Amino acid sequence: MTWQTWVVLGIIVAVFAAIVIVGIINKKKGKSSCSCGCSGCAMKDSCHKSK
């Protein structure tokens, strides 16, 4: 593999890692993963456990 391939692969891995990290941070803050509200969602009980 050439150095150009490694650079592109590194960029793709960095973007993927950033998306995963932002998702984890948002989950810890209690933010929804989608832009719609949780009131009508069928999966709201599995996403946000009762405290």
PDB file of N, CA, C and O in Angstrom:
ATOM      1  N   MET A   1       0.842  -1.180   0.000  1.00  0.00           N
ATOM      2  CA  MET A   1       0.000   0.000   0.000  1.00  0.00           C
ATOM      3  C   MET A   1       0.885   1.241   0.000  1.00  0.00           C
ATOM      4  O   MET A   1       1.944   1.275   0.627  1.00  0.00           O
ATOM      5  N   THR A   2       0.429   2.240  -0.707  1.00  0.00           N
ATOM      6  CA  THR A   2       1.193   3.480  -0.798  1.00  0.00           C
ATOM      7  C   THR A   2       0.854   4.393   0.367  1.00  0.00           C
ATOM      8  O   THR A   2      -0.091   4.145   1.114  1.00  0.00           O
ATOM      9  N   TRP A   3       1.645   5.460   0.511  1.00  0.00           N
ATOM     10  CA  TRP A   3       1.405   6.390   1.619  1.00  0.00           C
ATOM     11  C   TRP A   3       0.084   7.126   1.435  1.00  0.00           C
ATOM     12  O   TRP A   3      -0.540   7.518   2.420  1.00  0.00           O
ATOM     13  N   GLN A   4      -0.355   7.320   0.193  1.00  0.00           N
ATOM     14  CA  GLN A   4      -1.639   7.982  -0.053  1.00  0.00           C
ATOM     15  C   GLN A   4      -2.798   7.130   0.479  1.00  0.00           C
ATOM     16  O   GLN A   4      -3.768   7.659   1.023  1.00  0.00           O
ATOM     17  N   THR A   5      -2.689   5.845   0.319  1.00  0.00           N
ATOM     18  CA  THR A   5      -3.709   4.934   0.834  1.00  0.00           C
ATOM     19  C   THR A   5      -3.764   5.006   2.351  1.00  0.00           C
ATOM     20  O   THR A   5      -4.852   5.009   2.928  1.00  0.00           O
ATOM     21  N   TRP A   6      -2.622   5.064   3.001  1.00  0.00           N
ATOM     22  CA  TRP A   6      -2.560   5.163   4.457  1.00  0.00           C
ATOM     23  C   TRP A   6      -3.165   6.473   4.953  1.00  0.00           C
ATOM     24  O   TRP A   6      -3.830   6.506   5.988  1.00  0.00           O
ATOM     25  N   VAL A   7      -2.928   7.557   4.204  1.00  0.00           N
ATOM     26  CA  VAL A   7      -3.491   8.852   4.601  1.00  0.00           C
ATOM     27  C   VAL A   7      -5.013   8.817   4.518  1.00  0.00           C
ATOM     28  O   VAL A   7      -5.696   9.262   5.440  1.00  0.00           O
ATOM     29  N   VAL A   8      -5.544   8.293   3.418  1.00  0.00           N
ATOM     30  CA  VAL A   8      -6.996   8.206   3.259  1.00  0.00           C
ATOM     31  C   VAL A   8      -7.586   7.283   4.317  1.00  0.00           C
ATOM     32  O   VAL A   8      -8.617   7.602   4.909  1.00  0.00           O
ATOM     33  N   LEU A   9      -6.952   6.153   4.560  1.00  0.00           N
ATOM     34  CA  LEU A   9      -7.422   5.235   5.591  1.00  0.00           C
ATOM     35  C   LEU A   9      -7.404   5.897   6.972  1.00  0.00           C
ATOM     36  O   LEU A   9      -8.329   5.706   7.761  1.00  0.00           O
ATOM     37  N   GLY A  10      -6.362   6.669   7.263  1.00  0.00           N
ATOM     38  CA  GLY A  10      -6.286   7.385   8.536  1.00  0.00           C
ATOM     39  C   GLY A  10      -7.395   8.404   8.698  1.00  0.00           C
ATOM     40  O   GLY A  10      -7.954   8.555   9.784  1.00  0.00           O
ATOM     41  N   ILE A  11      -7.718   9.108   7.616  1.00  0.00           N
ATOM     42  CA  ILE A  11      -8.801  10.092   7.660  1.00  0.00           C
ATOM     43  C   ILE A  11     -10.135   9.399   7.913  1.00  0.00           C
ATOM     44  O   ILE A  11     -10.937   9.870   8.719  1.00  0.00           O
ATOM     45  N   ILE A  12     -10.373   8.291   7.232  1.00  0.00           N
ATOM     46  CA  ILE A  12     -11.630   7.556   7.419  1.00  0.00           C
ATOM     47  C   ILE A  12     -11.749   7.040   8.846  1.00  0.00           C
ATOM     48  O   ILE A  12     -12.820   7.130   9.447  1.00  0.00           O
ATOM     49  N   VAL A  13     -10.678   6.506   9.390  1.00  0.00           N
ATOM     50  CA  VAL A  13     -10.693   6.003  10.766  1.00  0.00           C
ATOM     51  C   VAL A  13     -10.919   7.148  11.755  1.00  0.00           C
ATOM     52  O   VAL A  13     -11.652   6.986  12.730  1.00  0.00           O
ATOM     53  N   ALA A  14     -10.298   8.299  11.513  1.00  0.00           N
ATOM     54  CA  ALA A  14     -10.464   9.454  12.404  1.00  0.00           C
ATOM     55  C   ALA A  14     -11.906   9.953  12.393  1.00  0.00           C
ATOM     56  O   ALA A  14     -12.456  10.284  13.444  1.00  0.00           O
ATOM     57  N   VAL A  15     -12.515  10.008  11.225  1.00  0.00           N
ATOM     58  CA  VAL A  15     -13.916  10.458  11.131  1.00  0.00           C
ATOM     59  C   VAL A  15     -14.831   9.464  11.851  1.00  0.00           C
ATOM     60  O   VAL A  15     -15.722   9.869  12.598  1.00  0.00           O
ATOM     61  N   PHE A  16     -14.616   8.186  11.633  1.00  0.00           N
ATOM     62  CA  PHE A  16     -15.420   7.157  12.306  1.00  0.00           C
ATOM     63  C   PHE A  16     -15.269   7.245  13.820  1.00  0.00           C
ATOM     64  O   PHE A  16     -16.259   7.161  14.547  1.00  0.00           O
ATOM     65  N   ALA A  17     -14.048   7.412  14.297  1.00  0.00           N
ATOM     66  CA  ALA A  17     -13.802   7.520  15.737  1.00  0.00           C
ATOM     67  C   ALA A  17     -14.481   8.762  16.313  1.00  0.00           C
ATOM     68  O   ALA A  17     -15.037   8.710  17.410  1.00  0.00           O
ATOM     69  N   ALA A  18     -14.439   9.874  15.583  1.00  0.00           N
ATOM     70  CA  ALA A  18     -15.079  11.098  16.051  1.00  0.00           C
ATOM     71  C   ALA A  18     -16.593  10.918  16.162  1.00  0.00           C
ATOM     72  O   ALA A  18     -17.206  11.399  17.115  1.00  0.00           O
ATOM     73  N   ILE A  19     -17.191  10.236  15.202  1.00  0.00           N
ATOM     74  CA  ILE A  19     -18.639   9.992  15.243  1.00  0.00           C
ATOM     75  C   ILE A  19     -18.998   9.131  16.447  1.00  0.00           C
ATOM     76  O   ILE A  19     -19.983   9.406  17.132  1.00  0.00           O
ATOM     77  N   VAL A  20     -18.222   8.107  16.706  1.00  0.00           N
ATOM     78  CA  VAL A  20     -18.481   7.233  17.853  1.00  0.00           C
ATOM     79  C   VAL A  20     -18.303   7.989  19.167  1.00  0.00           C
ATOM     80  O   VAL A  20     -19.116   7.838  20.078  1.00  0.00           O
ATOM     81  N   ILE A  21     -17.261   8.792  19.276  1.00  0.00           N
ATOM     82  CA  ILE A  21     -17.003   9.553  20.506  1.00  0.00           C
ATOM     83  C   ILE A  21     -18.110  10.563  20.775  1.00  0.00           C
ATOM     84  O   ILE A  21     -18.555  10.703  21.914  1.00  0.00           O
ATOM     85  N   VAL A  22     -18.556  11.266  19.745  1.00  0.00           N
ATOM     86  CA  VAL A  22     -19.649  12.232  19.911  1.00  0.00           C
ATOM     87  C   VAL A  22     -20.926  11.506  20.333  1.00  0.00           C
ATOM     88  O   VAL A  22     -21.678  12.014  21.164  1.00  0.00           O
ATOM     89  N   GLY A  23     -21.176  10.335  19.775  1.00  0.00           N
ATOM     90  CA  GLY A  23     -22.346   9.551  20.176  1.00  0.00           C
ATOM     91  C   GLY A  23     -22.285   9.140  21.631  1.00  0.00           C
ATOM     92  O   GLY A  23     -23.295   9.195  22.332  1.00  0.00           O
ATOM     93  N   ILE A  24     -21.124   8.730  22.094  1.00  0.00           N
ATOM     94  CA  ILE A  24     -20.958   8.335  23.497  1.00  0.00           C
ATOM     95  C   ILE A  24     -21.151   9.537  24.420  1.00  0.00           C
ATOM     96  O   ILE A  24     -21.810   9.432  25.455  1.00  0.00           O
ATOM     97  N   ILE A  25     -20.577  10.670  24.045  1.00  0.00           N
ATOM     98  CA  ILE A  25     -20.719  11.885  24.858  1.00  0.00           C
ATOM     99  C   ILE A  25     -22.178  12.310  24.938  1.00  0.00           C
ATOM    100  O   ILE A  25     -22.666  12.652  26.016  1.00  0.00           O
ATOM    101  N   ASN A  26     -22.882  12.293  23.803  1.00  0.00           N
ATOM    102  CA  ASN A  26     -24.300  12.667  23.795  1.00  0.00           C
ATOM    103  C   ASN A  26     -25.130  11.692  24.617  1.00  0.00           C
ATOM    104  O   ASN A  26     -26.073  12.106  25.292  1.00  0.00           O
ATOM    105  N   LYS A  27     -24.800  10.417  24.574  1.00  0.00           N
ATOM    106  CA  LYS A  27     -25.539   9.418  25.354  1.00  0.00           C
ATOM    107  C   LYS A  27     -25.353   9.676  26.852  1.00  0.00           C
ATOM    108  O   LYS A  27     -26.306   9.559  27.622  1.00  0.00           O
ATOM    109  N   LYS A  28     -24.128  10.026  27.269  1.00  0.00           N
ATOM    110  CA  LYS A  28     -23.868  10.309  28.676  1.00  0.00           C
ATOM    111  C   LYS A  28     -24.579  11.574  29.141  1.00  0.00           C
ATOM    112  O   LYS A  28     -24.958  11.682  30.307  1.00  0.00           O
ATOM    113  N   LYS A  29     -24.763  12.537  28.228  1.00  0.00           N
ATOM    114  CA  LYS A  29     -25.464  13.770  28.566  1.00  0.00           C
ATOM    115  C   LYS A  29     -26.978  13.596  28.524  1.00  0.00           C
ATOM    116  O   LYS A  29     -27.715  14.503  28.913  1.00  0.00           O
ATOM    117  N   GLY A  30     -27.449  12.443  28.058  1.00  0.00           N
ATOM    118  CA  GLY A  30     -28.879  12.174  28.002  1.00  0.00           C
ATOM    119  C   GLY A  30     -29.547  12.719  26.765  1.00  0.00           C
ATOM    120  O   GLY A  30     -30.775  12.780  26.705  1.00  0.00           O
ATOM    121  N   LYS A  31     -28.776  13.114  25.783  1.00  0.00           N
ATOM    122  CA  LYS A  31     -29.350  13.629  24.548  1.00  0.00           C
ATOM    123  C   LYS A  31     -29.840  12.482  23.684  1.00  0.00           C
ATOM    124  O   LYS A  31     -29.313  11.371  23.736  1.00  0.00           O
ATOM    125  N   SER A  32     -30.849  12.771  22.897  1.00  0.00           N
ATOM    126  CA  SER A  32     -31.398  11.779  21.992  1.00  0.00           C
ATOM    127  C   SER A  32     -30.470  11.590  20.805  1.00  0.00           C
ATOM    128  O   SER A  32     -29.787  12.526  20.389  1.00  0.00           O
ATOM    129  N   SER A  33     -30.445  10.391  20.263  1.00  0.00           N
ATOM    130  CA  SER A  33     -29.606  10.131  19.099  1.00  0.00           C
ATOM    131  C   SER A  33     -30.275  10.552  17.808  1.00  0.00           C
ATOM    132  O   SER A  33     -29.622  10.617  16.766  1.00  0.00           O
ATOM    133  N   CYS A  34     -31.554  10.837  17.856  1.00  0.00           N
ATOM    134  CA  CYS A  34     -32.259  11.322  16.669  1.00  0.00           C
ATOM    135  C   CYS A  34     -32.821  12.708  16.957  1.00  0.00           C
ATOM    136  O   CYS A  34     -32.806  13.164  18.100  1.00  0.00           O
ATOM    137  N   SER A  35     -33.303  13.358  15.945  1.00  0.00           N
ATOM    138  CA  SER A  35     -33.785  14.725  16.126  1.00  0.00           C
ATOM    139  C   SER A  35     -35.249  14.786  16.546  1.00  0.00           C
ATOM    140  O   SER A  35     -35.746  15.859  16.888  1.00  0.00           O
ATOM    141  N   CYS A  36     -35.943  13.658  16.527  1.00  0.00           N
ATOM    142  CA  CYS A  36     -37.342  13.669  16.950  1.00  0.00           C
ATOM    143  C   CYS A  36     -37.417  13.523  18.466  1.00  0.00           C
ATOM    144  O   CYS A  36     -36.443  13.128  19.107  1.00  0.00           O
ATOM    145  N   GLY A  37     -38.556  13.838  19.027  1.00  0.00           N
ATOM    146  CA  GLY A  37     -38.715  13.738  20.465  1.00  0.00           C
ATOM    147  C   GLY A  37     -38.926  12.309  20.920  1.00  0.00           C
ATOM    148  O   GLY A  37     -39.237  11.433  20.113  1.00  0.00           O
ATOM    149  N   CYS A  38     -38.759  12.076  22.192  1.00  0.00           N
ATOM    150  CA  CYS A  38     -38.889  10.728  22.732  1.00  0.00           C
ATOM    151  C   CYS A  38     -40.319  10.406  23.148  1.00  0.00           C
ATOM    152  O   CYS A  38     -40.625   9.245  23.421  1.00  0.00           O
ATOM    153  N   SER A  39     -41.194  11.390  23.203  1.00  0.00           N
ATOM    154  CA  SER A  39     -42.537  11.151  23.728  1.00  0.00           C
ATOM    155  C   SER A  39     -43.327  10.150  22.892  1.00  0.00           C
ATOM    156  O   SER A  39     -44.121   9.389  23.445  1.00  0.00           O
ATOM    157  N   GLY A  40     -43.135  10.131  21.590  1.00  0.00           N
ATOM    158  CA  GLY A  40     -43.886   9.211  20.741  1.00  0.00           C
ATOM    159  C   GLY A  40     -43.091   8.002  20.290  1.00  0.00           C
ATOM    160  O   GLY A  40     -43.565   7.226  19.460  1.00  0.00           O
ATOM    161  N   CYS A  41     -41.922   7.834  20.809  1.00  0.00           N
ATOM    162  CA  CYS A  41     -41.040   6.754  20.367  1.00  0.00           C
ATOM    163  C   CYS A  41     -41.382   5.462  21.101  1.00  0.00           C
ATOM    164  O   CYS A  41     -41.592   5.465  22.314  1.00  0.00           O
ATOM    165  N   ALA A  42     -41.436   4.361  20.360  1.00  0.00           N
ATOM    166  CA  ALA A  42     -41.740   3.063  20.962  1.00  0.00           C
ATOM    167  C   ALA A  42     -40.575   2.530  21.787  1.00  0.00           C
ATOM    168  O   ALA A  42     -40.778   1.675  22.649  1.00  0.00           O
ATOM    169  N   MET A  43     -39.371   3.010  21.543  1.00  0.00           N
ATOM    170  CA  MET A  43     -38.182   2.507  22.230  1.00  0.00           C
ATOM    171  C   MET A  43     -37.707   3.430  23.357  1.00  0.00           C
ATOM    172  O   MET A  43     -36.592   3.263  23.853  1.00  0.00           O
ATOM    173  N   LYS A  44     -38.526   4.393  23.767  1.00  0.00           N
ATOM    174  CA  LYS A  44     -38.079   5.366  24.766  1.00  0.00           C
ATOM    175  C   LYS A  44     -37.715   4.732  26.097  1.00  0.00           C
ATOM    176  O   LYS A  44     -36.836   5.237  26.797  1.00  0.00           O
ATOM    177  N   ASP A  45     -38.370   3.638  26.461  1.00  0.00           N
ATOM    178  CA  ASP A  45     -38.067   2.988  27.741  1.00  0.00           C
ATOM    179  C   ASP A  45     -36.711   2.291  27.726  1.00  0.00           C
ATOM    180  O   ASP A  45     -36.074   2.152  28.770  1.00  0.00           O
ATOM    181  N   SER A  46     -36.267   1.851  26.549  1.00  0.00           N
ATOM    182  CA  SER A  46     -34.975   1.181  26.491  1.00  0.00           C
ATOM    183  C   SER A  46     -33.833   2.188  26.363  1.00  0.00           C
ATOM    184  O   SER A  46     -32.702   1.888  26.745  1.00  0.00           O
ATOM    185  N   CYS A  47     -34.113   3.376  25.831  1.00  0.00           N
ATOM    186  CA  CYS A  47     -33.075   4.401  25.690  1.00  0.00           C
ATOM    187  C   CYS A  47     -32.839   5.152  26.998  1.00  0.00           C
ATOM    188  O   CYS A  47     -31.697   5.383  27.397  1.00  0.00           O
ATOM    189  N   HIS A  48     -33.913   5.521  27.646  1.00  0.00           N
ATOM    190  CA  HIS A  48     -33.837   6.340  28.859  1.00  0.00           C
ATOM    191  C   HIS A  48     -34.459   5.569  30.007  1.00  0.00           C
ATOM    192  O   HIS A  48     -35.678   5.544  30.178  1.00  0.00           O
ATOM    193  N   LYS A  49     -33.604   4.949  30.781  1.00  0.00           N
ATOM    194  CA  LYS A  49     -34.088   4.162  31.925  1.00  0.00           C
ATOM    195  C   LYS A  49     -34.648   5.092  32.984  1.00  0.00           C
ATOM    196  O   LYS A  49     -34.173   6.214  33.156  1.00  0.00           O
ATOM    197  N   SER A  50     -35.653   4.622  33.686  1.00  0.00           N
ATOM    198  CA  SER A  50     -36.227   5.386  34.786  1.00  0.00           C
ATOM    199  C   SER A  50     -35.205   5.489  35.908  1.00  0.00           C
ATOM    200  O   SER A  50     -34.501   4.525  36.209  1.00  0.00           O
ATOM    201  N   LYS A  51     -35.131   6.645  36.516  1.00  0.00           N
ATOM    202  CA  LYS A  51     -34.152   6.859  37.583  1.00  0.00           C
ATOM    203  C   LYS A  51     -34.787   6.694  38.931  1.00  0.00           C
ATOM    204  O   LYS A  51     -34.114   6.837  39.952  1.00  0.00           O
TER     205      LYS A  51
END
